[in-house]
Amino acid sequence: MKRFFRKKLPERFLHQLSGFDDPSLRRIYEYYREDLIYILENMDTGALLKELKSRNVLSTESLLAKEKHMSKDAFSHILLHEIQDRGRKAVIGLLECLCALQKYHPHPNLLAVLEEISQTGEGLVDQILLDELGHSLTPEMRDLQEKHKQYLMEKTETLEEHRPPGTTLEPQTFLISERYVNLIVVSTNQFRERPQNEIIQTGVKHEECLKETQSRLEHISPNRLFCWNPQSHCVPHAVMVSGVPGIGKTTLMQKFVYDWVTGKHYQRFAFLFFFRFRDLNRQGEVSLEEMILHQYPYLEGQIGNILQDPERLLFIFDSLDESVHQSDFRSSKLSNPKQRSHFGEIVVSLARQSLLKGCSVLITSRPTRLASVDTTVFQRIAEIMGFLHGDRLIFFNNFFGNEELSEKAFHHVQENDTLYTFCYIPSYCWIICTVLSMCFRAQAITDQLMTSLPKTVTQLFVTFVSNILANHSQNKDGGPTDRELLTSIGWMAEHGVMNHMIVFDERHLESFSVRNDKHLFSSFMMESGQPPDVDYTFLHLTLQEFFAALVHYINYNSDRLQETLDEAESYKDGRAEIFLRFLCGLSDSSTKSMLKSHVGELSTQAARDVITWIQKKIGEKLKAEQPTEDKTYLLNVFYYLYESRNKALVSQCIGSNIDISGVPLTPLDCSVLSFILQSCRGTEEVNLESCNIQDEGLRKFIPALHNIKSLSLSSNHLTDSSCPHLASGIRKNQTLRTLDLAGNNLEGPHFRDLMEALTTSRIEELHLYNNQMTDRSCPHLASGIRNNWTIRSLNLTMNNLEGPHFRDLMETLTTSRIEDLQLDRNLLTDSSCPHLASGIRNNQTLRTLDLSWNNLEGPNFRDLMEALTTSRIEELHLDGNHLTDSSCPHLASGIRNNQTLRTLDLSGNKLGGPHFRDLMEALTTSRIEELLIVNMSLSDEVKSELKNLQSLRPGLKVSTG
């Protein structure tokens, strides 16, 4: 890709630009306006302005002033408008600048625009005009097209939104053009790596993926799905759009069809055919013509003529995961639209272009289905990432229609990580808004009400269902009781969860004795199709998972519950993950008590069985030396405990050590971990090494560390901005004794906060190994150590502390109580020796000093050795310091007059020479018990003298390697 861009694209691109006349260039500029805005929002606009100025495209002084005080979105609009006003030269200049910057600031959206212009050439304007105006059709065909568009308009112009029970029995409808909230679609194959429940997996990666759209992932507007794809280097014919349940796949397709009907985009397609797999499931063997006419019978007289121009046709198939056929996209058999087969084969043949070569196909699916499908036939694979923060806020505002209520509801959700994380899914936003609106209607909005609002997903759905039941209780009609209906629906739901089934029909209802003759049934399930071919789905997959768990508390059977727990745990694809969380969440008596007045008592024995199961799982996973997959499972168990809200259970189950090192933790994971730590006062050690914890996650769990004695946060990419959170945690914790922050990058202005907090802490062991610290950090380190009376071990290995401020750190040694100081691999030189000497000369506590792998050779080395004579150091490491024979007299002097030194490591130096004898003479009278001189070139004569030395001092151990 890079090679193609650097060598071919600029030359071809610049040549193409010069060939467009003014009207064409204006049309192209307008065509790409939305793309350019997005590109500018996600690039270094300062670099662009500099490039524009250097190429004399426009004067940037006023723009530079505006950039500092405007949002990127507003600035992008202003910049593009000014370019447009300046005409042809400025438009070409902007595109040339973007082309030049692509080499240094690569962005997939920009590459897509540049490649499309260069590859399409003069035909680009014709393509734009075709998308705007469509093909020239005969009057008869034009009339038929208008009839077809009118039919699709009636199907797509309104959005249907369920309303909270009690407001109206009918769903609310809105014009899609007024109610639709944009969904983020990106190019990705992430569904290939989804062992977890797909909703959870996508939720925890959501913000990460959205950040990647700024640099690595291509952001795709619906009107760009069938435009040039830089990944496949072509205009795609077959496109797959993936998304988790409730993310908005069907709504996106509805908006896509509506925009085509209204002429907003893709008029190159004379006819668009929209199908849902759940509707196709009812058809036996059919031909493509029959399949179309079954849904669009008014096309019968012209179907042959319509299919004669495949390049003018677009087929949309929604929800591949609902298909009863396991479509094999590796091969196709059909080539004639009159050939009969099952619909799955027709879809595959269209996608593979063996049937109607030249047509375009758009398919949607859940990620789990795609994980087992050969997707190489698709020239573009995109994933719906759902709502950004701003989109969620718009949804809340639209739902409540009241600024005060909307603000209170959104604030509550923002404060609750579990609920907010799931809000990237539009249907979850609807459920949460529905529940909160129910709570707001039921009583006055007070602080007490706000604190009692649901906090876990289980509490959310319990509140949702209990409010529906409360509303339904006012409409008794003599049918089955609520408990009977929930039991039958529950067993059907469980069957679906365990068998990856989300669409049910009359046979399933009959099999599980589900009666749909009550208003209550329609409050939970949606119908589609016409009798006798009616399908049923739960309002949301998660509601199905909730009922699957609830039924075990309504209709308890010990053996069946245990069998279900074992079966659910055995699935490696994550299908039962949320189901298990609900089972655990319902074990909480206060959570399930909200249902008591509607369905009677829920089984307490079921709760005991689930708690026993949790205890067993924790016992298995809290063993030492766990592989990473077991640690990941332990994190899942933490979620079960979080849903259960059972602090006594947490305290009973969690031992003194929590080790989930190596498991990436999201901010939501950190919130769950915070609950675990706050509930368990017996935990003393927490190992979170290499968990990729970000600042937001750190902020979540740091307050819960009040009882921890040992905490490892090493190798977590923490930065200076993490220091205030760390400082806050340290100040509030008077039990913390060991803090490991190795392998991060904490240097910066906020490092001072961390060191100030150290002065009031009781930390005894601090690891700051490999933190990219320089001598600028030394004054802050000095301040923290100077006023701390508990720290005994300080590890500063593998930093770069050489410099004038190193003196400050060493001066504090004179008053500190540090016993073990690690300064190896710090690029220290001979000029640091006077500061080192000053520090150890008057220190009465230092016992171990590691200065290995620095470069201390030089005249000032003498100062360090002189200071050694009055120190109480017992272990000194000077290995790998480029010391030569000239250092031996200084070493000898220091050793000869020191009464405490027991271990000396001089390995990896070059001490062999005439002065080495001075060192050996000093060793004869010293109290050193262990001498390490590994990896040193020693003469046979020296080796012989070392043997003699050992015979003179039997207690001396010499290691030469």
ROLUM-496873 format. One record per residue (C-alpha): residue in one letter; x, y, z. Coordinates in steps of 0.1 Angstrom, whole numbers, padded with zeros to 4 digits, always signed. Example, Ala and Ser with C-alpha at 12.3 -4.5 7.8 and 13.67 -1.06 7.14 Angstrom:
a+0123-0045+0078 s+0137-0011+0071 
This chain:
m+0000+0000+0000 k+0027+0025+0010 r+0048+0016-0020 f+0019+0020-0044 f+0011+0054-0028 r+0046+0068-0028 k+0055+0058-0064 k+0024+0058-0084 l-0004+0077-0067 p+0010+0113-0065 e+0020+0114-0101 r-0012+0100-0114 f-0033+0120-0090 l-0017+0154-0099 h-0021+0146-0136 q-0058+0138-0131 l-0065+0170-0112 s-0051+0192-0139 g-0073+0175-0165 f-0107+0185-0149 d-0125+0216-0161 d-0139+0240-0135 p-0175+0227-0134 s-0161+0191-0130 l-0137+0202-0103 r-0165+0219-0083 r-0186+0188-0086 i-0158+0166-0073 y-0151+0189-0045 e-0187+0190-0034 y-0190+0152-0038 y-0161+0146-0013 r-0171+0174+0011 e-0183+0151+0038 d-0152+0129+0035 l-0129+0160+0036 i-0146+0173+0068 y-0140+0140+0085 i-0104+0138+0073 l-0097+0174+0085 e-0113+0166+0119 n-0089+0137+0124 m-0056+0151+0111 d-0030+0177+0122 t-0046+0209+0108 g-0015+0228+0118 a+0005+0207+0094 l-0021+0213+0067 l-0021+0251+0072 k+0017+0251+0070 e+0016+0231+0038 l-0011+0254+0023 k+0010+0284+0031 s+0042+0269+0017 r+0025+0261-0016 n+0009+0296-0017 v-0026+0282-0018 l-0039+0308+0006 s-0028+0330+0035 t-0032+0312+0067 e-0028+0339+0094 s-0065+0344+0101 l-0071+0307+0099 l-0044+0300+0125 a-0060+0325+0148 k-0094+0309+0144 e-0081+0273+0148 k-0071+0280+0184 h-0106+0290+0195 m-0128+0266+0174 s-0138+0230+0175 k-0122+0208+0147 d-0156+0204+0131 a-0164+0241+0129 f-0128+0249+0117 s-0130+0222+0090 h-0162+0237+0076 i-0147+0272+0075 l-0115+0260+0058 l-0134+0241+0031 h-0157+0271+0025 e-0127+0294+0021 i-0110+0270-0003 q-0142+0269-0023 d-0146+0307-0025 r-0110+0310-0039 g-0119+0287-0068 r-0100+0262-0090 k-0064+0269-0079 a-0073+0267-0042 v-0093+0234-0047 i-0064+0218-0066 g-0039+0232-0040 l-0058+0217-0011 l-0060+0183-0027 e-0023+0185-0036 c-0014+0194+0000 l-0035+0165+0013 c-0017+0142-0011 a+0016+0154+0001 l+0006+0150+0038 q-0007+0115+0033 k+0030+0103+0032 y+0036+0116+0067 h+0000+0117+0082 p-0016+0086+0067 h-0053+0083+0070 p-0074+0055+0053 n-0102+0079+0044 l-0078+0103+0027 l-0062+0074+0008 a-0096+0062-0004 v-0104+0097-0018 l-0070+0101-0035 e-0070+0066-0049 e-0106+0069-0062 i-0097+0102-0080 s-0065+0088-0096 q-0079+0054-0105 t-0113+0066-0119 g-0099+0096-0137 e-0122+0113-0162 g-0149+0087-0155 l-0153+0101-0119 v-0175+0129-0129 d-0197+0106-0150 q-0199+0083-0119 i-0209+0112-0097 l-0236+0123-0122 l-0249+0088-0124 d-0252+0085-0086 e-0270+0119-0086 l-0293+0115-0117 g-0295+0078-0124 h-0297+0060-0158 s-0318+0071-0187 l-0349+0048-0187 t-0378+0042-0210 p-0411+0059-0199 e-0426+0026-0190 m-0396+0016-0169 r-0394+0050-0153 d-0431+0047-0142 l-0423+0012-0128 q-0393+0026-0110 e-0415+0053-0094 k-0440+0028-0083 h-0413+0007-0068 k-0398+0037-0050 q-0433+0047-0037 y-0437+0011-0023 l-0403+0013-0005 m-0410+0048+0007 e-0441+0036+0026 k-0419+0009+0041 t-0390+0031+0052 e-0401+0067+0058 t-0410+0061+0094 l-0391+0047+0123 e-0410+0027+0148 e-0401+0030+0185 h-0416+0011+0213 r-0428+0032+0241 p-0427+0025+0279 p-0458+0004+0289 g-0484+0027+0303 t-0480+0056+0280 t-0496+0040+0249 l-0504+0005+0237 e-0492+0014+0202 p-0456+0020+0192 q-0445+0055+0185 t-0436+0064+0149 f-0413+0092+0137 l-0401+0103+0103 i-0368+0086+0097 s-0353+0118+0083 e-0360+0136+0117 r-0353+0108+0142 y-0323+0089+0127 v-0291+0092+0147 n-0259+0086+0128 l-0242+0053+0134 i-0204+0049+0131 v-0194+0024+0105 v-0157+0014+0101 s-0138-0010+0079 t-0127-0040+0100 n-0124-0077+0104 q-0126-0076+0142 f-0153-0102+0143 r-0126-0128+0137 e-0114-0125+0173 r-0145-0128+0194 p-0143-0156+0220 q-0164-0135+0244 n-0201-0126+0241 e-0202-0104+0211 i-0220-0075+0229 i-0195-0075+0257 q-0165-0079+0234 t-0176-0050+0212 g-0186-0029+0242 v-0152-0030+0258 k-0134-0024+0225 h-0158+0003+0214 e-0139+0034+0224 e-0106+0018+0213 c-0120+0011+0179 l-0134+0046+0176 k-0100+0060+0184 e-0085+0038+0157 t-0108+0054+0131 q-0087+0085+0134 s-0056+0067+0122 r-0061+0031+0111 l-0097+0022+0104 e-0116+0038+0076 h-0148+0056+0086 i-0175+0048+0060 s-0206+0068+0054 p-0236+0048+0040 n-0232+0067+0007 r-0196+0054+0004 l-0203+0017+0009 f-0201+0011-0028 c-0173+0035-0035 w-0136+0028-0039 n-0121+0006-0012 p-0084+0012-0006 q-0081-0022+0011 s-0093-0042-0020 h-0082-0015-0045 c-0115-0017-0063 v-0151-0005-0063 p-0169-0033-0044 h-0198-0053-0058 a-0203-0073-0026 v-0204-0056+0008 m-0208-0071+0042 v-0219-0049+0072 s-0215-0065+0106 g-0229-0055+0139 v-0240-0069+0173 p-0276-0074+0182 g-0295-0041+0186 i-0266-0020+0172 g-0288-0007+0143 k-0282-0029+0113 t-0318-0030+0102 t-0323+0007+0109 l-0291+0015+0089 m-0305-0005+0060 q-0339+0012+0063 k-0321+0046+0062 f-0300+0034+0032 v-0331+0024+0013 y-0349+0056+0022 d-0320+0077+0010 w-0321+0058-0023 v-0358+0063-0027 t-0355+0100-0021 g-0327+0104-0045 k-0301+0112-0019 h-0276+0086-0031 y-0268+0057-0054 q-0292+0065-0083 r-0268+0044-0104 f-0290+0016-0091 a-0322+0017-0111 f-0338-0009-0088 l-0331-0018-0052 f-0345-0050-0037 f-0346-0053+0001 f-0350-0087+0018 r-0349-0100+0054 f-0336-0135+0059 r-0363-0142+0085 d-0389-0137+0057 l-0369-0158+0032 n-0368-0186+0057 r-0405-0194+0049 q-0398-0200+0013 g-0389-0234-0001 e-0371-0238-0034 v-0375-0207-0055 s-0358-0189-0084 l-0344-0154-0081 e-0373-0141-0102 e-0399-0158-0079 m-0381-0145-0049 i-0383-0110-0061 l-0419-0112-0073 h-0430-0128-0040 q-0421-0096-0023 y-0427-0071-0052 p-0455-0087-0072 y-0461-0054-0092 l-0429-0060-0111 e-0441-0092-0127 g-0446-0078-0162 q-0411-0063-0164 i-0390-0086-0142 g-0371-0100-0172 n-0362-0066-0185 i-0352-0054-0151 l-0327-0083-0147 q-0312-0077-0181 d-0291-0049-0167 p-0274-0064-0136 e-0250-0034-0130 r-0281-0013-0124 l-0293-0036-0095 l-0287-0036-0058 f-0298-0065-0036 i-0299-0060+0002 f-0302-0090+0025 d-0306-0082+0062 s-0295-0104+0091 l-0276-0134+0077 d-0275-0147+0112 e-0313-0153+0111 s-0310-0175+0080 v-0319-0212+0084 h-0292-0221+0058 q-0255-0221+0065 s-0244-0202+0034 d-0211-0213+0019 f-0196-0183+0001 r-0167-0204-0013 s-0186-0217-0043 s-0218-0210-0062 k-0239-0231-0086 l-0266-0208-0101 s-0262-0187-0132 n-0298-0182-0144 p-0324-0161-0126 k-0350-0188-0135 q-0331-0216-0118 r-0347-0229-0086 s-0328-0235-0054 h-0330-0226-0018 f-0326-0188-0011 g-0292-0193+0005 e-0278-0205-0027 i-0293-0176-0046 v-0277-0151-0022 v-0243-0168-0025 s-0245-0169-0063 l-0254-0132-0064 a-0225-0123-0041 r-0201-0144-0062 q-0213-0129-0094 s-0221-0162-0111 l-0257-0150-0111 l-0264-0116-0126 k-0227-0107-0131 g-0222-0070-0124 c-0250-0066-0098 s-0243-0053-0063 v-0250-0071-0030 l-0252-0057+0005 i-0256-0082+0034 t-0258-0076+0072 s-0250-0101+0099 r-0241-0105+0135 p-0203-0110+0141 t-0208-0145+0155 r-0222-0158+0122 l-0194-0143+0102 a-0167-0160+0123 s-0176-0192+0106 v-0181-0178+0071 d-0156-0174+0043 t-0158-0137+0037 t-0132-0134+0009 v-0160-0129-0016 f-0167-0095-0001 q-0147-0066-0014 r-0156-0045+0016 i-0163-0056+0052 a-0176-0029+0075 e-0187-0030+0111 i-0213-0007+0128 m-0197+0006+0160 g-0228+0023+0173 f-0231+0055+0192 l-0205+0080+0202 h-0209+0100+0234 g-0227+0128+0215 d-0250+0104+0197 r-0260+0089+0230 l-0269+0123+0244 i-0290+0131+0212 f-0308+0098+0218 f-0316+0106+0254 n-0328+0141+0244 n-0350+0127+0217 f-0364+0101+0240 f-0374+0123+0269 g-0382+0154+0251 n-0375+0172+0283 e-0341+0188+0290 e-0342+0184+0328 l-0352+0147+0327 s-0328+0140+0299 e-0299+0155+0318 k-0307+0137+0350 a-0311+0104+0332 f-0279+0108+0311 h-0259+0119+0342 h-0270+0088+0361 v-0259+0065+0332 q-0226+0083+0328 e-0218+0077+0364 n-0225+0040+0360 d-0198+0024+0339 t-0218-0008+0332 l-0248+0010+0318 y-0229+0036+0299 t-0207+0010+0282 f-0237-0008+0268 c-0252+0025+0256 y-0231+0023+0224 i-0260+0000+0213 p-0291+0020+0203 s-0315-0006+0216 y-0298-0006+0250 c-0302+0032+0250 w-0339+0026+0245 i-0342+0001+0273 i-0323+0023+0297 c-0343+0053+0288 t-0375+0033+0291 v-0366+0021+0326 l-0355+0055+0338 s-0387+0071+0324 m-0407+0045+0343 c-0389+0054+0375 f-0393+0091+0370 r-0430+0087+0364 a-0435+0065+0395 q-0423+0091+0420 a-0409+0125+0425 i-0373+0129+0413 t-0353+0133+0445 d-0317+0125+0455 q-0330+0094+0472 l-0346+0082+0439 m-0315+0089+0419 t-0294+0068+0443 s-0319+0039+0441 l-0319+0038+0403 p-0306+0005+0388 k-0268+0002+0387 t-0262-0033+0373 v-0275-0048+0341 t-0296-0073+0362 q-0312-0045+0382 l-0319-0027+0349 f-0338-0056+0334 v-0356-0064+0367 t-0368-0029+0369 f-0378-0030+0332 v-0398-0062+0336 s-0414-0053+0370 n-0427-0020+0356 i-0442-0038+0326 l-0458-0063+0350 a-0471-0035+0372 n-0487-0019+0342 h-0501-0052+0330 s-0516-0060+0364 q-0541-0033+0357 n-0553-0051+0326 k-0562-0086+0338 d-0581-0105+0311 g-0586-0140+0326 g-0557-0156+0307 p-0527-0173+0321 t-0511-0157+0352 d-0480-0136+0348 r-0459-0163+0364 e-0472-0189+0340 l-0465-0167+0310 l-0430-0158+0322 t-0423-0195+0328 s-0432-0206+0293 i-0415-0176+0277 g-0384-0183+0299 w-0380-0219+0289 m-0383-0209+0252 a-0358-0181+0258 e-0333-0205+0274 h-0337-0229+0245 g-0328-0200+0222 v-0298-0189+0242 m-0283-0223+0243 n-0289-0230+0207 h-0280-0196+0192 m-0316-0190+0182 i-0332-0155+0183 v-0362-0160+0159 f-0391-0182+0170 d-0423-0193+0152 e-0457-0207+0161 r-0442-0242+0165 h-0419-0229+0192 l-0447-0212+0210 e-0467-0244+0209 s-0438-0265+0220 f-0432-0244+0251 s-0469-0237+0258 v-0465-0199+0252 r-0498-0182+0248 n-0498-0149+0230 d-0533-0138+0237 k-0524-0112+0263 h-0510-0077+0262 l-0482-0088+0284 f-0468-0111+0256 s-0466-0082+0232 s-0447-0061+0258 f-0418-0085+0256 m-0419-0099+0221 m-0422-0085+0186 e-0442-0101+0157 s-0433-0100+0120 g-0449-0115+0090 q-0485-0123+0082 p-0505-0154+0094 p-0498-0182+0092 d-0461-0173+0087 v-0455-0152+0118 d-0421-0149+0135 y-0414-0138+0170 t-0383-0122+0186 f-0377-0107+0220 l-0374-0069+0221 h-0337-0074+0225 l-0314-0104+0227 t-0304-0094+0262 l-0341-0095+0273 q-0342-0130+0260 e-0311-0138+0281 f-0327-0123+0311 f-0359-0144+0308 a-0337-0175+0303 a-0321-0168+0337 l-0352-0157+0354 v-0371-0189+0347 h-0347-0209+0369 y-0359-0188+0398 i-0396-0190+0389 n-0396-0227+0381 y-0367-0240+0401 n-0353-0275+0394 s-0320-0283+0410 d-0308-0308+0384 r-0318-0287+0355 l-0302-0256+0370 q-0269-0274+0375 e-0270-0289+0340 t-0277-0255+0326 l-0248-0239+0345 d-0224-0266+0333 e-0237-0263+0297 a-0235-0225+0297 e-0199-0226+0310 s-0188-0251+0283 y-0196-0227+0254 k-0164-0211+0242 d-0181-0186+0219 g-0195-0165+0248 r-0231-0170+0239 a-0241-0176+0275 e-0219-0150+0292 i-0246-0124+0298 f-0271-0152+0307 l-0247-0163+0335 r-0244-0128+0347 f-0282-0126+0350 l-0283-0159+0369 c-0258-0144+0394 g-0275-0110+0395 l-0308-0126+0404 s-0292-0143+0434 d-0293-0109+0452 s-0325-0108+0474 s-0330-0071+0471 t-0327-0072+0433 k-0352-0100+0427 s-0376-0086+0455 m-0389-0061+0430 l-0406-0090+0411 k-0422-0106+0441 s-0454-0087+0441 h-0460-0096+0404 v-0449-0132+0402 g-0447-0144+0438 e-0416-0158+0456 l-0385-0165+0436 s-0365-0196+0446 t-0340-0189+0474 q-0325-0224+0468 a-0318-0214+0432 a-0298-0185+0446 r-0280-0208+0469 d-0271-0231+0440 v-0258-0202+0420 i-0237-0189+0449 t-0223-0224+0454 w-0214-0225+0417 i-0196-0191+0420 q-0177-0202+0450 k-0166-0233+0432 k-0155-0213+0401 i-0135-0189+0422 g-0118-0217+0441 e-0107-0233+0408 k-0094-0200+0393 l-0076-0185+0423 k-0048-0211+0422 a-0012-0200+0418 e+0005-0199+0385 q-0027-0195+0364 p-0024-0194+0326 t-0038-0162+0311 e-0070-0179+0299 d-0078-0188+0335 k-0071-0153+0347 t-0095-0140+0320 y-0121-0164+0333 l-0114-0152+0368 l-0123-0117+0356 n-0156-0131+0343 v-0163-0145+0377 f-0156-0110+0391 y-0184-0098+0369 y-0207-0125+0383 l-0199-0113+0418 y-0205-0077+0407 e-0239-0085+0394 s-0247-0104+0426 r-0239-0074+0447 n-0231-0099+0474 k-0202-0082+0493 a-0202-0110+0520 l-0197-0136+0492 v-0169-0115+0477 s-0152-0112+0511 q-0156-0150+0517 c-0144-0161+0482 i-0115-0138+0474 g-0083-0147+0491 s-0053-0125+0501 n-0039-0124+0465 i-0055-0113+0433 d-0034-0119+0402 i-0049-0111+0368 s-0016-0099+0352 g-0015-0101+0315 v-0052-0097+0310 p-0061-0064+0293 l-0085-0044+0315 t-0110-0018+0302 p-0123+0010+0324 l-0154-0011+0329 d-0133-0040+0341 c-0116-0017+0365 s-0149-0006+0379 v-0158-0042+0386 l-0124-0048+0401 s-0131-0017+0423 f-0163-0033+0436 i-0144-0066+0444 l-0116-0047+0463 q-0141-0026+0482 s-0161-0056+0492 c-0131-0077+0503 r-0110-0065+0532 g-0088-0096+0533 t-0070-0090+0500 e-0034-0079+0506 e-0017-0083+0472 v-0030-0072+0438 n-0010-0080+0406 l-0021-0060+0376 e+0011-0062+0356 s+0007-0058+0318 c-0030-0052+0320 n-0029-0022+0296 i-0047+0000+0321 q-0055+0035+0309 d-0059+0066+0330 e-0097+0063+0330 g-0095+0027+0343 l-0069+0037+0369 r-0093+0064+0382 k-0120+0038+0386 f-0102+0014+0409 i-0076+0034+0427 p-0100+0046+0454 a-0107+0009+0463 l-0071+0002+0473 h-0075+0013+0510 n-0066-0022+0524 i-0040-0033+0499 k-0005-0040+0511 s+0012-0048+0477 l+0002-0034+0443 s+0019-0041+0410 l+0010-0018+0381 s+0041-0024+0361 s+0041-0023+0323 n+0007-0006+0319 h+0017+0023+0296 l+0008+0047+0324 t+0020+0083+0318 d+0025+0115+0338 s-0013+0121+0336 s-0017+0090+0357 c+0002+0104+0386 p-0026+0125+0402 h-0048+0093+0404 l-0019+0073+0419 a-0012+0101+0443 s-0049+0101+0454 g-0048+0064+0460 i-0016+0065+0480 r-0028+0093+0503 k-0059+0074+0513 n-0041+0041+0518 q-0021+0037+0550 t-0016-0001+0546 l+0003+0000+0512 r+0038-0013+0517 t+0049-0022+0481 l+0041-0003+0450 d+0055-0015+0416 l+0052+0011+0388 a+0080-0003+0366 g+0078-0002+0329 n+0056+0029+0326 n+0065+0065+0316 l+0057+0087+0346 e+0081+0116+0340 g+0063+0150+0336 p+0049+0179+0356 h+0024+0156+0375 f+0052+0133+0388 r+0055+0159+0416 d+0020+0149+0428 l+0030+0113+0431 m+0062+0121+0451 e+0043+0145+0474 a+0019+0118+0482 l+0048+0095+0490 t+0057+0118+0520 t+0025+0109+0539 s+0025+0072+0528 r+0038+0042+0546 i+0053+0026+0515 e+0084+0006+0522 e+0092-0006+0487 l+0089+0015+0455 h+0097+0003+0420 l+0102+0029+0393 y+0122+0006+0370 n+0123+0016+0333 n+0101+0047+0335 q+0121+0068+0310 m+0129+0092+0338 t+0156+0118+0334 d+0175+0140+0359 r+0145+0164+0357 s+0126+0139+0379 c+0153+0139+0406 p+0141+0170+0426 h+0106+0154+0428 l+0121+0121+0438 a+0143+0138+0464 s+0113+0157+0479 g+0093+0124+0482 i+0122+0105+0498 r+0134+0133+0521 n+0101+0135+0540 n+0093+0098+0540 w+0104+0077+0570 t+0092+0043+0559 i+0107+0036+0524 r+0134+0010+0526 s+0138-0001+0490 l+0139+0021+0459 n+0143+0007+0424 l+0153+0032+0398 t+0168+0008+0373 m+0169+0016+0336 n+0162+0053+0337 n+0185+0081+0326 l+0192+0101+0358 e+0226+0115+0348 g+0227+0153+0350 p+0229+0183+0374 h+0198+0174+0393 f+0211+0139+0402 r+0228+0158+0431 d+0194+0165+0447 l+0185+0129+0448 m+0218+0119+0463 e+0217+0146+0490 t+0184+0131+0503 l+0202+0098+0509 t+0219+0114+0539 t+0186+0117+0558 s+0166+0088+0543 r+0162+0053+0557 i+0167+0035+0524 e+0184+0002+0527 d+0183-0010+0491 l+0189+0014+0462 q+0189+0002+0425 l+0206+0026+0401 d+0218+0002+0375 r+0214+0010+0338 n+0210+0048+0344 l+0237+0061+0320 l+0256+0074+0350 t+0291+0086+0343 d+0322+0095+0363 s+0308+0130+0368 s+0280+0114+0390 c+0305+0099+0414 p+0309+0130+0436 h+0271+0131+0441 l+0270+0093+0448 a+0298+0098+0473 s+0280+0126+0490 g+0249+0104+0494 i+0264+0073+0508 r+0291+0090+0529 n+0267+0101+0556 n+0240+0074+0552 q+0237+0050+0580 t+0210+0027+0566 l+0220+0018+0530 r+0230-0018+0528 t+0226-0026+0491 l+0237-0003+0462 d+0234-0015+0426 l+0253+0007+0402 s+0258-0020+0375 w+0259-0012+0338 n+0267+0024+0340 n+0300+0041+0330 l+0317+0052+0362 e+0354+0049+0350 g+0373+0082+0355 p+0391+0104+0380 n+0360+0110+0401 f+0356+0073+0408 r+0381+0079+0436 d+0354+0100+0455 l+0329+0071+0454 m+0355+0047+0468 e+0365+0071+0495 a+0329+0074+0506 l+0326+0037+0507 t+0350+0036+0537 t+0326+0053+0560 s+0294+0037+0547 r+0276+0007+0560 i+0270-0009+0526 e+0271-0047+0526 e+0264-0054+0489 l+0278-0033+0461 h+0273-0040+0423 l+0297-0024+0399 d+0295-0049+0371 g+0295-0037+0335 n+0309-0002+0344 h+0338+0000+0319 l+0362+0000+0349 t+0399-0006+0339 d+0431-0014+0357 s+0435+0022+0367 s+0404+0019+0389 c+0419-0009+0410 p+0439+0013+0435 h+0406+0032+0443 l+0387+0000+0446 a+0414-0014+0469 s+0413+0017+0491 g+0376+0016+0495 i+0376-0022+0503 r+0405-0021+0526 n+0390+0005+0549 n+0354-0007+0548 q+0342-0029+0577 t+0307-0039+0564 l+0310-0049+0527 r+0303-0086+0522 t+0294-0089+0485 l+0312-0071+0456 d+0303-0077+0419 l+0329-0064+0395 s+0319-0087+0366 g+0321-0075+0330 n+0348-0049+0336 k+0384-0048+0323 l+0405-0049+0355 g+0433-0072+0344 g+0466-0054+0347 p+0494-0045+0370 h+0472-0027+0395 f+0449-0057+0399 r+0474-0069+0425 d+0464-0039+0447 l+0428-0051+0446 m+0438-0086+0456 e+0460-0074+0485 a+0430-0054+0498 l+0408-0085+0496 t+0432-0104+0520 t+0424-0080+0548 s+0388-0071+0539 r+0356-0087+0552 i+0342-0095+0518 e+0327-0130+0516 e+0317-0131+0479 l+0335-0116+0449 l+0321-0118+0414 i+0344-0112+0385 v+0326-0130+0358 n+0333-0122+0321 m+0367-0108+0327 s+0398-0116+0307 l+0423-0127+0334 s+0458-0140+0328 d+0468-0174+0341 e+0491-0156+0366 v+0461-0136+0380 k+0440-0168+0382 s+0467-0185+0402 e+0469-0156+0426 l+0431-0157+0431 k+0435-0194+0441 n+0461-0184+0466 l+0438-0157+0479 q+0411-0182+0485 s+0435-0205+0504 l+0445-0175+0526 r+0408-0166+0531 p+0388-0198+0532 g+0356-0179+0539 l+0359-0159+0506 k+0339-0172+0476 v+0352-0161+0442 s+0331-0165+0411 t+0349-0162+0378 g+0322-0177+0355 
